[in-house]
């Protein structure tokens, strides 16, 4: 089973983003950034493979993810701007969480 799902357009846009930001090493770690009103937030960083990581190479880009994040979220989908309704690149879990984290924002979610 794929742990990182990315379309050709998503791959091309993401690789262009890396190149435009002068990223030379295409080893990209997917991290849990925290939880907010809309659920979990994820971020990326250039990093090295560590023991216990799940590694998925797609063309020139190597994605590394802690195995506990794979267990919890099933993997990740990297969406292009077009796939994300024009809102830029987006990283989403394969297993969507039930509801958001509205308890964490003082009940201001609607």
C-alpha positions in Angstrom: 0.0 0.0 0.0 1.3 3.5 -0.9 2.1 5.6 2.1 2.3 8.8 0.1 -0.2 9.5 -2.7 0.6 12.2 -5.1 -0.6 12.9 -8.6 1.7 13.8 -11.5 0.5 17.4 -11.3 1.0 17.4 -7.5 4.5 15.9 -7.9 5.5 18.5 -10.5 4.2 21.4 -8.5 5.9 20.1 -5.3 9.2 19.5 -7.0 9.0 23.0 -8.5 8.3 24.4 -5.0 11.5 22.6 -3.7 13.6 23.9 -6.7 12.3 27.5 -6.3 13.3 27.4 -2.7 16.8 26.1 -3.6 16.3 22.8 -1.9 19.0 20.4 -3.1 18.2 17.3 -1.0 14.9 15.8 -1.9 14.6 13.8 1.4 11.5 15.2 2.9 10.1 14.4 6.3 6.3 14.6 6.9 5.6 15.7 10.5 2.6 16.2 12.7 2.5 20.0 13.3 -0.3 19.9 15.9 -4.1 19.9 16.1 -6.5 22.8 15.5 -10.1 23.4 14.8 -10.0 21.6 11.5 -8.1 18.6 13.0 -4.5 17.6 12.6 -2.0 19.9 10.7 1.1 18.5 9.0 4.3 20.1 7.9 7.4 19.1 5.9 11.1 19.5 6.5 14.3 18.4 4.8 15.7 15.7 7.0 17.5 12.3 7.0 16.1 8.9 7.3 16.1 7.7 11.0 15.6 4.3 12.5 12.0 3.3 12.5 11.0 5.6 9.6 8.8 4.5 6.8 10.4 5.5 3.5 8.6 6.0 0.2 10.5 7.2 -2.9 8.5 8.8 -5.6 10.6 9.7 -8.7 13.3 12.0 -7.3 11.7 12.7 -3.9 12.2 10.5 -0.9 9.4 11.0 1.7 10.2 9.8 5.3 7.6 9.5 8.0 7.6 8.2 11.6 5.9 4.8 11.6 3.5 5.9 14.4 2.1 8.6 12.0 1.5 5.9 9.4 -0.2 3.8 12.1 -2.4 6.7 13.1 -3.2 8.4 9.7 -2.6 5.6 7.2 -0.2 7.7 5.1 -0.6 11.0 3.3 -2.0 12.6 0.2 -0.1 15.6 -1.3 -2.6 17.6 -3.3 -1.7 20.1 -6.0 -3.2 23.6 -6.0 -5.7 22.5 -8.6 -6.7 19.4 -6.6 -7.0 21.7 -3.5 -9.5 24.1 -5.2 -6.8 26.7 -5.9 -5.6 27.0 -2.3 -2.1 25.9 -2.9 -0.3 22.6 -2.1 -1.9 20.7 0.7 -0.9 17.7 2.8 -3.8 15.5 4.1 -3.9 12.2 6.0 -5.3 9.2 4.2 -7.4 8.3 7.3 -9.4 11.5 8.0 -10.0 12.1 11.7 -13.5 12.2 13.1 -14.4 15.9 13.4 -12.0 18.7 14.3 -10.3 19.7 17.5 -12.9 22.3 18.5 -12.4 21.8 22.2 -8.9 23.2 21.8 -10.0 26.6 20.5 -12.3 27.7 23.3 -15.5 26.7 21.5 -15.3 29.3 18.8 -15.7 26.8 16.0 -18.9 26.8 14.0 
